[in-house]
């Protein structure tokens, strides 16, 4: 059997407040597992997650 590669992950930390943001941006933060300042979430690096990060890139910091 072939070895499975470990799924690549990306760390996302919320740096901006969702106050006075649109509902879809707030929902995107919740979808990423973030809803409070300075909370960090480790997610698999997929195109869907990258799209969500791009939507709220002004409120998050991405590592790795």
N, CA, C and O atoms as a Maestro MAE file, in Angstrom:
{
 s_m_m2io_version
 :::
 2.0.0
}

f_m_ct {
 s_m_title
 :::
 protein
 m_atom[256] {
  # First column is atom index #
  i_m_mmod_type
  r_m_x_coord
  r_m_y_coord
  r_m_z_coord
  i_m_residue_number
  s_m_chain_name
  s_m_pdb_residue_name
  s_m_pdb_atom_name
  i_m_atomic_number
  :::
  1 25 0.825 -1.180 0.000 1 A "UNK " " N  " 7
  2 3 0.000 0.000 0.000 1 A "UNK " " CA " 6
  3 2 0.871 1.246 0.000 1 A "UNK " " C  " 6
  4 15 1.956 1.265 0.582 1 A "UNK " " O  " 8
  5 25 0.385 2.270 -0.653 2 A "UNK " " N  " 7
  6 3 1.100 3.535 -0.703 2 A "UNK " " CA " 6
  7 2 0.836 4.327 0.571 2 A "UNK " " C  " 6
  8 15 -0.245 4.267 1.156 2 A "UNK " " O  " 8
  9 25 1.851 5.064 0.978 3 A "UNK " " N  " 7
  10 3 1.700 5.907 2.158 3 A "UNK " " CA " 6
  11 2 0.851 7.120 1.817 3 A "UNK " " C  " 6
  12 15 0.952 7.683 0.727 3 A "UNK " " O  " 8
  13 25 0.018 7.507 2.763 4 A "UNK " " N  " 7
  14 3 -0.751 8.735 2.589 4 A "UNK " " CA " 6
  15 2 0.115 9.908 3.019 4 A "UNK " " C  " 6
  16 15 0.816 9.843 4.028 4 A "UNK " " O  " 8
  17 25 0.056 10.980 2.240 5 A "UNK " " N  " 7
  18 3 0.777 12.178 2.635 5 A "UNK " " CA " 6
  19 2 -0.016 12.894 3.718 5 A "UNK " " C  " 6
  20 15 -1.247 12.894 3.713 5 A "UNK " " O  " 8
  21 25 0.709 13.497 4.638 6 A "UNK " " N  " 7
  22 3 0.037 14.270 5.680 6 A "UNK " " CA " 6
  23 2 -0.613 15.489 5.036 6 A "UNK " " C  " 6
  24 15 0.000 16.171 4.214 6 A "UNK " " O  " 8
  25 25 -1.843 15.751 5.413 7 A "UNK " " N  " 7
  26 3 -2.557 16.894 4.847 7 A "UNK " " CA " 6
  27 2 -1.875 18.189 5.286 7 A "UNK " " C  " 6
  28 15 -1.557 18.364 6.462 7 A "UNK " " O  " 8
  29 25 -1.655 19.084 4.340 8 A "UNK " " N  " 7
  30 3 -1.042 20.364 4.663 8 A "UNK " " CA " 6
  31 2 -2.045 21.212 5.431 8 A "UNK " " C  " 6
  32 15 -3.242 21.200 5.144 8 A "UNK " " O  " 8
  33 25 -1.539 21.938 6.399 9 A "UNK " " N  " 7
  34 3 -2.420 22.768 7.210 9 A "UNK " " CA " 6
  35 2 -1.973 24.228 7.138 9 A "UNK " " C  " 6
  36 15 -0.845 24.540 6.756 9 A "UNK " " O  " 8
  37 25 -2.880 25.091 7.512 10 A "UNK " " N  " 7
  38 3 -2.605 26.517 7.552 10 A "UNK " " CA " 6
  39 2 -3.180 27.060 8.859 10 A "UNK " " C  " 6
  40 15 -4.299 26.718 9.244 10 A "UNK " " O  " 8
  41 25 -2.401 27.914 9.541 11 A "UNK " " N  " 7
  42 3 -2.851 28.525 10.793 11 A "UNK " " CA " 6
  43 2 -3.414 29.900 10.482 11 A "UNK " " C  " 6
  44 15 -2.770 30.713 9.819 11 A "UNK " " O  " 8
  45 25 -4.615 30.151 10.964 12 A "UNK " " N  " 7
  46 3 -5.279 31.427 10.729 12 A "UNK " " CA " 6
  47 2 -5.589 32.051 12.080 12 A "UNK " " C  " 6
  48 15 -6.191 31.409 12.940 12 A "UNK " " O  " 8
  49 25 -5.177 33.310 12.272 13 A "UNK " " N  " 7
  50 3 -5.416 34.034 13.510 13 A "UNK " " CA " 6
  51 2 -6.223 35.282 13.200 13 A "UNK " " C  " 6
  52 15 -5.889 36.027 12.279 13 A "UNK " " O  " 8
  53 25 -7.275 35.511 13.957 14 A "UNK " " N  " 7
  54 3 -8.097 36.698 13.751 14 A "UNK " " CA " 6
  55 2 -7.416 37.902 14.370 14 A "UNK " " C  " 6
  56 15 -7.078 37.885 15.554 14 A "UNK " " O  " 8
  57 25 -7.210 38.957 13.576 15 A "UNK " " N  " 7
  58 3 -6.563 40.168 14.059 15 A "UNK " " CA " 6
  59 2 -7.476 41.384 14.000 15 A "UNK " " C  " 6
  60 15 -7.186 42.407 14.620 15 A "UNK " " O  " 8
  61 25 -8.573 41.283 13.262 16 A "UNK " " N  " 7
  62 3 -9.492 42.405 13.127 16 A "UNK " " CA " 6
  63 2 -10.847 42.080 13.712 16 A "UNK " " C  " 6
  64 15 -11.241 40.918 13.816 16 A "UNK " " O  " 8
  65 25 -11.556 43.138 14.094 17 A "UNK " " N  " 7
  66 3 -12.867 42.973 14.702 17 A "UNK " " CA " 6
  67 2 -13.959 42.844 13.645 17 A "UNK " " C  " 6
  68 15 -13.899 43.521 12.618 17 A "UNK " " O  " 8
  69 25 -14.962 41.982 13.876 18 A "UNK " " N  " 7
  70 3 -16.070 41.858 12.934 18 A "UNK " " CA " 6
  71 2 -17.142 42.943 13.115 18 A "UNK " " C  " 6
  72 15 -18.165 42.929 12.430 18 A "UNK " " O  " 8
  73 25 -16.904 43.875 14.032 19 A "UNK " " N  " 7
  74 3 -17.865 44.956 14.236 19 A "UNK " " CA " 6
  75 2 -17.912 45.814 12.974 19 A "UNK " " C  " 6
  76 15 -16.870 46.130 12.399 19 A "UNK " " O  " 8
  77 25 -19.105 46.190 12.546 20 A "UNK " " N  " 7
  78 3 -19.369 46.981 11.345 20 A "UNK " " CA " 6
  79 2 -18.907 46.285 10.073 20 A "UNK " " C  " 6
  80 15 -18.541 46.954 9.106 20 A "UNK " " O  " 8
  81 25 -18.916 44.976 10.054 21 A "UNK " " N  " 7
  82 3 -18.629 44.196 8.843 21 A "UNK " " CA " 6
  83 2 -19.928 43.585 8.356 21 A "UNK " " C  " 6
  84 15 -20.911 43.513 9.095 21 A "UNK " " O  " 8
  85 25 -19.924 43.149 7.120 22 A "UNK " " N  " 7
  86 3 -21.140 42.573 6.552 22 A "UNK " " CA " 6
  87 2 -21.402 41.198 7.159 22 A "UNK " " C  " 6
  88 15 -20.503 40.567 7.714 22 A "UNK " " O  " 8
  89 25 -22.641 40.751 7.046 23 A "UNK " " N  " 7
  90 3 -23.032 39.466 7.621 23 A "UNK " " CA " 6
  91 2 -22.259 38.310 7.000 23 A "UNK " " C  " 6
  92 15 -21.915 37.347 7.686 23 A "UNK " " O  " 8
  93 25 -21.985 38.405 5.693 24 A "UNK " " N  " 7
  94 3 -21.267 37.301 5.060 24 A "UNK " " CA " 6
  95 2 -19.819 37.220 5.539 24 A "UNK " " C  " 6
  96 15 -19.265 36.124 5.615 24 A "UNK " " O  " 8
  97 25 -19.193 38.357 5.864 25 A "UNK " " N  " 7
  98 3 -17.835 38.317 6.405 25 A "UNK " " CA " 6
  99 2 -17.829 37.743 7.819 25 A "UNK " " C  " 6
  100 15 -16.920 36.998 8.185 25 A "UNK " " O  " 8
  101 25 -18.828 38.083 8.604 26 A "UNK " " N  " 7
  102 3 -18.939 37.507 9.957 26 A "UNK " " CA " 6
  103 2 -19.143 35.999 9.875 26 A "UNK " " C  " 6
  104 15 -18.548 35.240 10.640 26 A "UNK " " O  " 8
  105 25 -19.994 35.570 8.937 27 A "UNK " " N  " 7
  106 3 -20.253 34.139 8.779 27 A "UNK " " CA " 6
  107 2 -19.002 33.410 8.301 27 A "UNK " " C  " 6
  108 15 -18.767 32.264 8.686 27 A "UNK " " O  " 8
  109 25 -18.204 34.062 7.470 28 A "UNK " " N  " 7
  110 3 -16.960 33.452 6.999 28 A "UNK " " CA " 6
  111 2 -15.993 33.252 8.152 28 A "UNK " " C  " 6
  112 15 -15.339 32.212 8.232 28 A "UNK " " O  " 8
  113 25 -15.890 34.226 9.047 29 A "UNK " " N  " 7
  114 3 -15.018 34.065 10.224 29 A "UNK " " CA " 6
  115 2 -15.471 32.891 11.074 29 A "UNK " " C  " 6
  116 15 -14.644 32.108 11.541 29 A "UNK " " O  " 8
  117 25 -16.766 32.763 11.278 30 A "UNK " " N  " 7
  118 3 -17.294 31.645 12.060 30 A "UNK " " CA " 6
  119 2 -17.004 30.331 11.345 30 A "UNK " " C  " 6
  120 15 -16.668 29.335 11.986 30 A "UNK " " O  " 8
  121 25 -17.132 30.325 10.027 31 A "UNK " " N  " 7
  122 3 -16.830 29.130 9.241 31 A "UNK " " CA " 6
  123 2 -15.372 28.714 9.350 31 A "UNK " " C  " 6
  124 15 -15.047 27.531 9.254 31 A "UNK " " O  " 8
  125 25 -14.501 29.687 9.549 32 A "UNK " " N  " 7
  126 3 -13.077 29.399 9.732 32 A "UNK " " CA " 6
  127 2 -12.749 29.006 11.170 32 A "UNK " " C  " 6
  128 15 -11.608 28.658 11.476 32 A "UNK " " O  " 8
  129 25 -13.745 29.060 12.050 33 A "UNK " " N  " 7
  130 3 -13.524 28.707 13.452 33 A "UNK " " CA " 6
  131 2 -13.052 29.879 14.283 33 A "UNK " " C  " 6
  132 15 -12.510 29.698 15.373 33 A "UNK " " O  " 8
  133 25 -13.257 31.087 13.770 34 A "UNK " " N  " 7
  134 3 -12.830 32.296 14.468 34 A "UNK " " CA " 6
  135 2 -14.059 33.134 14.769 34 A "UNK " " C  " 6
  136 15 -14.912 33.307 13.898 34 A "UNK " " O  " 8
  137 25 -14.167 33.650 15.964 35 A "UNK " " N  " 7
  138 3 -15.238 34.591 16.263 35 A "UNK " " CA " 6
  139 2 -14.861 35.544 17.382 35 A "UNK " " C  " 6
  140 15 -15.684 36.354 17.809 35 A "UNK " " O  " 8
  141 25 -13.630 35.460 17.860 36 A "UNK " " N  " 7
  142 3 -13.136 36.392 18.873 36 A "UNK " " CA " 6
  143 2 -11.723 36.805 18.484 36 A "UNK " " C  " 6
  144 15 -11.002 36.069 17.810 36 A "UNK " " O  " 8
  145 25 -11.353 37.976 18.918 37 A "UNK " " N  " 7
  146 3 -10.031 38.502 18.580 37 A "UNK " " CA " 6
  147 2 -8.918 37.591 19.088 37 A "UNK " " C  " 6
  148 15 -9.009 37.024 20.177 37 A "UNK " " O  " 8
  149 25 -7.886 37.463 18.296 38 A "UNK " " N  " 7
  150 3 -6.661 36.716 18.613 38 A "UNK " " CA " 6
  151 2 -6.888 35.218 18.783 38 A "UNK " " C  " 6
  152 15 -6.038 34.528 19.347 38 A "UNK " " O  " 8
  153 25 -8.001 34.710 18.314 39 A "UNK " " N  " 7
  154 3 -8.245 33.271 18.331 39 A "UNK " " CA " 6
  155 2 -7.562 32.662 17.111 39 A "UNK " " C  " 6
  156 15 -7.581 33.249 16.030 39 A "UNK " " O  " 8
  157 25 -6.959 31.488 17.282 40 A "UNK " " N  " 7
  158 3 -6.242 30.821 16.201 40 A "UNK " " CA " 6
  159 2 -6.920 29.505 15.869 40 A "UNK " " C  " 6
  160 15 -7.392 28.788 16.751 40 A "UNK " " O  " 8
  161 25 -6.959 29.201 14.576 41 A "UNK " " N  " 7
  162 3 -7.554 27.963 14.105 41 A "UNK " " CA " 6
  163 2 -6.602 27.321 13.103 41 A "UNK " " C  " 6
  164 15 -6.039 28.014 12.255 41 A "UNK " " O  " 8
  165 25 -6.416 26.012 13.189 42 A "UNK " " N  " 7
  166 3 -5.562 25.294 12.261 42 A "UNK " " CA " 6
  167 2 -6.461 24.481 11.326 42 A "UNK " " C  " 6
  168 15 -7.204 23.606 11.772 42 A "UNK " " O  " 8
  169 25 -6.385 24.781 10.022 43 A "UNK " " N  " 7
  170 3 -7.280 24.192 9.029 43 A "UNK " " CA " 6
  171 2 -6.480 23.511 7.934 43 A "UNK " " C  " 6
  172 15 -5.315 23.837 7.707 43 A "UNK " " O  " 8
  173 25 -7.113 22.562 7.256 44 A "UNK " " N  " 7
  174 3 -6.458 21.939 6.117 44 A "UNK " " CA " 6
  175 2 -6.387 22.951 4.978 44 A "UNK " " C  " 6
  176 15 -7.299 23.757 4.789 44 A "UNK " " O  " 8
  177 25 -5.312 22.897 4.236 45 A "UNK " " N  " 7
  178 3 -5.075 23.859 3.160 45 A "UNK " " CA " 6
  179 2 -5.763 23.380 1.884 45 A "UNK " " C  " 6
  180 15 -5.186 22.628 1.098 45 A "UNK " " O  " 8
  181 25 -6.996 23.824 1.692 46 A "UNK " " N  " 7
  182 3 -7.765 23.470 0.500 46 A "UNK " " CA " 6
  183 2 -8.151 24.747 -0.238 46 A "UNK " " C  " 6
  184 15 -8.098 25.831 0.345 46 A "UNK " " O  " 8
  185 25 -8.537 24.642 -1.500 47 A "UNK " " N  " 7
  186 3 -8.973 25.835 -2.239 47 A "UNK " " CA " 6
  187 2 -10.170 26.528 -1.596 47 A "UNK " " C  " 6
  188 15 -10.286 27.752 -1.657 47 A "UNK " " O  " 8
  189 25 -11.056 25.752 -0.981 48 A "UNK " " N  " 7
  190 3 -12.228 26.341 -0.320 48 A "UNK " " CA " 6
  191 2 -11.807 27.206 0.866 48 A "UNK " " C  " 6
  192 15 -12.310 28.315 1.046 48 A "UNK " " O  " 8
  193 25 -10.879 26.687 1.672 49 A "UNK " " N  " 7
  194 3 -10.400 27.443 2.835 49 A "UNK " " CA " 6
  195 2 -9.641 28.672 2.371 49 A "UNK " " C  " 6
  196 15 -9.791 29.743 2.960 49 A "UNK " " O  " 8
  197 25 -8.830 28.544 1.329 50 A "UNK " " N  " 7
  198 3 -8.092 29.690 0.794 50 A "UNK " " CA " 6
  199 2 -9.038 30.780 0.309 50 A "UNK " " C  " 6
  200 15 -8.752 31.966 0.478 50 A "UNK " " O  " 8
  201 25 -10.159 30.395 -0.292 51 A "UNK " " N  " 7
  202 3 -11.155 31.364 -0.737 51 A "UNK " " CA " 6
  203 2 -11.792 32.088 0.429 51 A "UNK " " C  " 6
  204 15 -12.043 33.291 0.355 51 A "UNK " " O  " 8
  205 25 -12.056 31.366 1.504 52 A "UNK " " N  " 7
  206 3 -12.634 31.978 2.697 52 A "UNK " " CA " 6
  207 2 -11.635 32.958 3.322 52 A "UNK " " C  " 6
  208 15 -12.011 34.043 3.766 52 A "UNK " " O  " 8
  209 25 -10.373 32.566 3.349 53 A "UNK " " N  " 7
  210 3 -9.334 33.439 3.898 53 A "UNK " " CA " 6
  211 2 -9.219 34.700 3.048 53 A "UNK " " C  " 6
  212 15 -9.076 35.797 3.589 53 A "UNK " " O  " 8
  213 25 -9.280 34.558 1.736 54 A "UNK " " N  " 7
  214 3 -9.175 35.703 0.843 54 A "UNK " " CA " 6
  215 2 -10.315 36.700 1.073 54 A "UNK " " C  " 6
  216 15 -10.130 37.909 0.939 54 A "UNK " " O  " 8
  217 25 -11.479 36.183 1.418 55 A "UNK " " N  " 7
  218 3 -12.642 37.043 1.637 55 A "UNK " " CA " 6
  219 2 -12.484 37.931 2.871 55 A "UNK " " C  " 6
  220 15 -12.989 39.053 2.901 55 A "UNK " " O  " 8
  221 25 -11.789 37.433 3.877 56 A "UNK " " N  " 7
  222 3 -11.605 38.199 5.119 56 A "UNK " " CA " 6
  223 2 -10.128 38.475 5.391 56 A "UNK " " C  " 6
  224 15 -9.712 38.575 6.545 56 A "UNK " " O  " 8
  225 25 -9.347 38.598 4.334 57 A "UNK " " N  " 7
  226 3 -7.899 38.745 4.494 57 A "UNK " " CA " 6
  227 2 -7.496 39.990 5.279 57 A "UNK " " C  " 6
  228 15 -6.401 40.035 5.839 57 A "UNK " " O  " 8
  229 25 -8.360 40.997 5.328 58 A "UNK " " N  " 7
  230 3 -8.069 42.218 6.068 58 A "UNK " " CA " 6
  231 2 -8.286 42.045 7.569 58 A "UNK " " C  " 6
  232 15 -7.950 42.939 8.345 58 A "UNK " " O  " 8
  233 25 -8.847 40.899 7.993 59 A "UNK " " N  " 7
  234 3 -9.112 40.662 9.412 59 A "UNK " " CA " 6
  235 2 -8.368 39.468 9.974 59 A "UNK " " C  " 6
  236 15 -8.553 39.134 11.144 59 A "UNK " " O  " 8
  237 25 -7.529 38.811 9.179 60 A "UNK " " N  " 7
  238 3 -6.833 37.617 9.648 60 A "UNK " " CA " 6
  239 2 -5.351 37.666 9.297 60 A "UNK " " C  " 6
  240 15 -4.928 38.395 8.400 60 A "UNK " " O  " 8
  241 25 -4.573 36.867 10.031 61 A "UNK " " N  " 7
  242 3 -3.162 36.666 9.743 61 A "UNK " " CA " 6
  243 2 -2.980 35.182 9.442 61 A "UNK " " C  " 6
  244 15 -3.482 34.332 10.178 61 A "UNK " " O  " 8
  245 25 -2.264 34.868 8.366 62 A "UNK " " N  " 7
  246 3 -2.097 33.484 7.928 62 A "UNK " " CA " 6
  247 2 -0.648 33.073 8.097 62 A "UNK " " C  " 6
  248 15 0.265 33.814 7.731 62 A "UNK " " O  " 8
  249 25 -0.438 31.875 8.659 63 A "UNK " " N  " 7
  250 3 0.904 31.305 8.820 63 A "UNK " " CA " 6
  251 2 0.926 29.918 8.200 63 A "UNK " " C  " 6
  252 15 0.003 29.121 8.370 63 A "UNK " " O  " 8
  253 25 1.990 29.657 7.485 64 A "UNK " " N  " 7
  254 3 2.226 28.341 6.942 64 A "UNK " " CA " 6
  255 2 1.270 27.925 5.927 64 A "UNK " " C  " 6
  256 15 1.376 26.819 5.396 64 A "UNK " " O  " 8
  :::
 }
 m_bond[255] {
  # First column is bond index #
  i_m_from
  i_m_to
  i_m_order
  :::
  1 1 2 1
  2 2 3 1
  3 3 4 2
  4 3 5 1
  5 5 6 1
  6 6 7 1
  7 7 8 2
  8 7 9 1
  9 9 10 1
  10 10 11 1
  11 11 12 2
  12 11 13 1
  13 13 14 1
  14 14 15 1
  15 15 16 2
  16 15 17 1
  17 17 18 1
  18 18 19 1
  19 19 20 2
  20 19 21 1
  21 21 22 1
  22 22 23 1
  23 23 24 2
  24 23 25 1
  25 25 26 1
  26 26 27 1
  27 27 28 2
  28 27 29 1
  29 29 30 1
  30 30 31 1
  31 31 32 2
  32 31 33 1
  33 33 34 1
  34 34 35 1
  35 35 36 2
  36 35 37 1
  37 37 38 1
  38 38 39 1
  39 39 40 2
  40 39 41 1
  41 41 42 1
  42 42 43 1
  43 43 44 2
  44 43 45 1
  45 45 46 1
  46 46 47 1
  47 47 48 2
  48 47 49 1
  49 49 50 1
  50 50 51 1
  51 51 52 2
  52 51 53 1
  53 53 54 1
  54 54 55 1
  55 55 56 2
  56 55 57 1
  57 57 58 1
  58 58 59 1
  59 59 60 2
  60 59 61 1
  61 61 62 1
  62 62 63 1
  63 63 64 2
  64 63 65 1
  65 65 66 1
  66 66 67 1
  67 67 68 2
  68 67 69 1
  69 69 70 1
  70 70 71 1
  71 71 72 2
  72 71 73 1
  73 73 74 1
  74 74 75 1
  75 75 76 2
  76 75 77 1
  77 77 78 1
  78 78 79 1
  79 79 80 2
  80 79 81 1
  81 81 82 1
  82 82 83 1
  83 83 84 2
  84 83 85 1
  85 85 86 1
  86 86 87 1
  87 87 88 2
  88 87 89 1
  89 89 90 1
  90 90 91 1
  91 91 92 2
  92 91 93 1
  93 93 94 1
  94 94 95 1
  95 95 96 2
  96 95 97 1
  97 97 98 1
  98 98 99 1
  99 99 100 2
  100 99 101 1
  101 101 102 1
  102 102 103 1
  103 103 104 2
  104 103 105 1
  105 105 106 1
  106 106 107 1
  107 107 108 2
  108 107 109 1
  109 109 110 1
  110 110 111 1
  111 111 112 2
  112 111 113 1
  113 113 114 1
  114 114 115 1
  115 115 116 2
  116 115 117 1
  117 117 118 1
  118 118 119 1
  119 119 120 2
  120 119 121 1
  121 121 122 1
  122 122 123 1
  123 123 124 2
  124 123 125 1
  125 125 126 1
  126 126 127 1
  127 127 128 2
  128 127 129 1
  129 129 130 1
  130 130 131 1
  131 131 132 2
  132 131 133 1
  133 133 134 1
  134 134 135 1
  135 135 136 2
  136 135 137 1
  137 137 138 1
  138 138 139 1
  139 139 140 2
  140 139 141 1
  141 141 142 1
  142 142 143 1
  143 143 144 2
  144 143 145 1
  145 145 146 1
  146 146 147 1
  147 147 148 2
  148 147 149 1
  149 149 150 1
  150 150 151 1
  151 151 152 2
  152 151 153 1
  153 153 154 1
  154 154 155 1
  155 155 156 2
  156 155 157 1
  157 157 158 1
  158 158 159 1
  159 159 160 2
  160 159 161 1
  161 161 162 1
  162 162 163 1
  163 163 164 2
  164 163 165 1
  165 165 166 1
  166 166 167 1
  167 167 168 2
  168 167 169 1
  169 169 170 1
  170 170 171 1
  171 171 172 2
  172 171 173 1
  173 173 174 1
  174 174 175 1
  175 175 176 2
  176 175 177 1
  177 177 178 1
  178 178 179 1
  179 179 180 2
  180 179 181 1
  181 181 182 1
  182 182 183 1
  183 183 184 2
  184 183 185 1
  185 185 186 1
  186 186 187 1
  187 187 188 2
  188 187 189 1
  189 189 190 1
  190 190 191 1
  191 191 192 2
  192 191 193 1
  193 193 194 1
  194 194 195 1
  195 195 196 2
  196 195 197 1
  197 197 198 1
  198 198 199 1
  199 199 200 2
  200 199 201 1
  201 201 202 1
  202 202 203 1
  203 203 204 2
  204 203 205 1
  205 205 206 1
  206 206 207 1
  207 207 208 2
  208 207 209 1
  209 209 210 1
  210 210 211 1
  211 211 212 2
  212 211 213 1
  213 213 214 1
  214 214 215 1
  215 215 216 2
  216 215 217 1
  217 217 218 1
  218 218 219 1
  219 219 220 2
  220 219 221 1
  221 221 222 1
  222 222 223 1
  223 223 224 2
  224 223 225 1
  225 225 226 1
  226 226 227 1
  227 227 228 2
  228 227 229 1
  229 229 230 1
  230 230 231 1
  231 231 232 2
  232 231 233 1
  233 233 234 1
  234 234 235 1
  235 235 236 2
  236 235 237 1
  237 237 238 1
  238 238 239 1
  239 239 240 2
  240 239 241 1
  241 241 242 1
  242 242 243 1
  243 243 244 2
  244 243 245 1
  245 245 246 1
  246 246 247 1
  247 247 248 2
  248 247 249 1
  249 249 250 1
  250 250 251 1
  251 251 252 2
  252 251 253 1
  253 253 254 1
  254 254 255 1
  255 255 256 2
  :::
 }
}
